[in-house]
Amino acid sequence: MVKKMISICITFFLIFSLCSTSVLAISESEVQSQVAAHGKEAVTGNILIWFLCAVAFLKVSQKIDTFLSSLGINVGHTGGSMLGELMIAFKGIKGASGGAFGGSSGGHTTNNNSSEAFLSGGLAGAVGRTAERNAASSVTNQQTHSISQKMYNSSVQKGGEFANTVIGAVAKGNIKEQGSITGERAAEAMTSYFGHTGKTNAPQFSDMEIGGGRIIGKESIGGAAPTEFAMYNADQYMKPEGTFTTETAADGSKWYKQTPQDTVQRTPYMDANGDVKYNETIIQQLPQIPRRKDKA
């Protein structure tokens, strides 16, 4: 019985290897050329066939592990239901493809562009982009995606690349469409995005909001009283008036930063002769928001 099972396994492995060699060796440029030559649907069909072969191979492997365990041979088990995990990944791929596994919409050019965007970086890239979008929806309280949110929470605590990619997308995105990161979650995001994670005497942030090319809030350094600040993405805003510094985020983006500056405040009053006069006092106030480049 054992010999029969081993023979079946070897045969299946050889068949799978022969069928999957060309798929594993193909480059991104070759895939895109196939999309241009044969259309999205044909290439998508090939990917679906590859995916089903992978599911079949993994299910057989799982059965073999169960059989060996019954014989008293120790085998390693990772995760829970292998098929369930693969279907979650497939769902992510389907979402990233913009319906590539369903019906098509729009013209031929639009389909090719969406296919190229979907195939960019391969299947891993498609799933990764979907995870980033889902995490962004979670941190902006638009939708809840438990798996992506857990990935984000784990990454942001370490100042990881995944979290910083999500934060950067929200920080520079359209606030009407993507929303913003606020509250304690924004304070944690600020610490990660500007490389303060794990540093001694790192700034403490509060009353934060991140989104739409702007970051506003308060920061406290060394236990001092919190000070207001405002930051503007250099690719989206003109240089602000007055004094400012430029800081670089984890993704390489540049941000103009301003803190309250001396500002003359004029309060009108009427004197004994009925003339309007002004009392002038100097206060600390954030300068006027600079103009956006897309509205200049």
Secondary structure, 3 states (H helix, E strand, C coil): CHHHHHHHHHHHHHHHHHHHHHHHHCCHHHHHHHHHHHCHHHHHHHHHHHHHHHHHHHHHHHHHHHHHHHCCCCCCCCCCCHHHHHHHHHHHHHHHCCCCCCCCCCCHHHHHHHHHHHHCCHHHHHHHHHHHHHHHHHHCCCCCCHHHHHHHHHHHCCCCHHHHHHHHHHHHCCHHHHCCEEHHHHHHHHHHHCCCCCCCCCCEEEEEEEECCEEEEEEECCCCCCEEEEEEECCCECCCCCCCEEEECCCCCEEEEECCEEEEEEEEEECCCCCEEEEEEEEEECCCCCCEHHHC
